Amino acid sequence: MDIIELRQLCLGVLHDCSGPATEQLRRRLQCASTPQEIWMARCDMFQLVASQHCQSQAATRINSLLPAFSGWLPERLLAVV
């Protein structure tokens, strides 16, 4: 998996979210140049999904990203939400 695929996976987490905050986060993800930058946006992704859906949906979506980041980041950073 490359950074483009990581970016697309994360953008997919926001597939049914809308509004200015969503667009700002999408731009941030599209401009991220490292897996670390993308991973650091996960709290914002969680907050956005939780505010437009629910916390359990947000946790499910964020946790589904963990396997994609394995090998890109130290395992200690890949904690389940």
N, C-alpha and C positions, 0 to 999 in steps of 0.2 A: 504494500500500500504506500502510495506517495502522498505528498502534502496536498495535492489537488483533490485526491480522494478523501483525505481527512477533512478538508474544508467542506466538501460536498456533503459528507455525513453530518457534520455539525449544522450546516445550513438546512439539512433535512429535518433536524430537531425542531426547527422553527417553521415548518411547512404550513401549518395552519394558524400561525400567529400573524397579527397585523398591527399597524400603527407606527408612529414615528420612532419609538424605542426599538421596535423590531427592525425597521429599516436601518437605523444607526448600527445595531448589532450585526446585521447582515454585511454592511460595509466594513465594519471592523474585522469580521471573519474573512472577507474577501481580500483584505489588505494584509492579513497576517502572513508573515514570511517564514515562520518556523512552527513546528508542532507545539512547542512550548507556548507560543503566543495564542494559538488556537485553544489549547487546554486551559489557559488562564481565563478565557472567556466563558468557561463552563458555569461559573457562578451567575453570571449575567443571563446565560441561556436558561438556567434553572429558574431564576427569578421571573423571567419573562413568561415562560411556559406556565409556571405556578400561578402567576397573576391572571393569565388568560384561560387557564384550564383548572388544574389543581396540583397540589404538591406531589401527590403520588404519581401523577402522569409525568411531572417534571423529573422526578427521581428515576422513573422507568426509562425515560428518554436519555438522560445523562448517563445512567448506568449502562445502557446499551452501547455507548461509545467506548467503554473501557477496553474491550479487546482490540479495537483499532489503534489505540495508543500504546499498546504493549510493544516494547522494543524501541519506541521513540522516547519514552520517559522512564525514569527510575520507577520500579514497582511500588516503592513507598508512596509515590504521588498518586497512584491509581487507586484511590480509595472509593469504595461504594458510598453513594449518598444515602 
